[in-house]
């Protein structure tokens, strides 16, 4: 029996797909990349961006014929999108051959749902955001030497453009003792990098008494042994001096911070309900740079938010130029039904396109310039994988988060190697093992 999982969206979803794979492997299924071989095809969905949703509907639609030919094929749609208002019923009406619809917090019901379908019971649909995502789910990890560890679920922030708090519910922090226990086990199993995951990791513990993110981060970094720690995603309103101090004082916490700015204009940030200003964001960047000059800072930057004037947009460009992000996910605002910003007066598409094109050009130039600064330097790389594009080459990351490709074979995966950077191609770096 085979399964195929199609994953859309962020790192949280990639990790949730590892949990789905864990459940399926326990049921005796094995992974395949071929639809025609699969006995169960799952879509782990995202609703943050419109294009992920369109792609999902297109891909589910394309399975209609296969389902006709292969009656026992199970098709399941799980994750964020199913919890967005009305989406589960659209799926049921337009794609009646979908057997299972499960919300993001309801993955523990997957095994029962599959068993029901096997007993010829039709559509199983459980979309309940109040259920807690179960930490005891088996996990079939696919990202050695890195392991993802959820530290919290949900979000309380209600940025006016974002659907996440509505579909993933309010913040629920996992118990510190359970997180540390998971991390210890992973290190004992040989994982060399732990990435702590949450929608807003900096507010970890705000729903528990006496716990916070900086102290958790310190404890995760001091479990003993040779390994790295990363975390994502941070929120500038909660990112504090204690966290900066813990990162700078602990060598194995990667000097790589993803700090989504979204806009360089205080007025737009206010309309987005981000609860920080351009100045306070730049102040955090100053503090990071003072304590960790080589820290790789990455960001998410949005253009075309409903209230964004040309002046606001220029503020975003100047902030991008000033901060010099090593990389940034740049994108155009698209309205998500059910969010306050979707009801605001929208900016015409041509203006959004024009704005994002200039922003992408600017960020590409900065990323290239930063790449050039690496040439001639030797960096410690954790080897992650072979690079399938280049024969006899492997790839891994600097602690600042830059991907480096260099000569080597698969037996190096999971080891730390010193690599001299010899050249670059835009944001990709190439080097030679020393
Ligand atoms: S912090 Fe804002 S953008 Fe991030 S998940 Fe929460 S509501 Fe969405």
Boltz pocket constraint, residues with backbone or C-beta under 6 A from the ligand:
constraints:
  - pocket:
      binder: B
      contacts: [[A, 155], [A, 156], [A, 157], [A, 158], [A, 159], [A, 162], [A, 163], [A, 164], [A, 165], [A, 199], [A, 200], [A, 235]]
      max_distance: 6.0
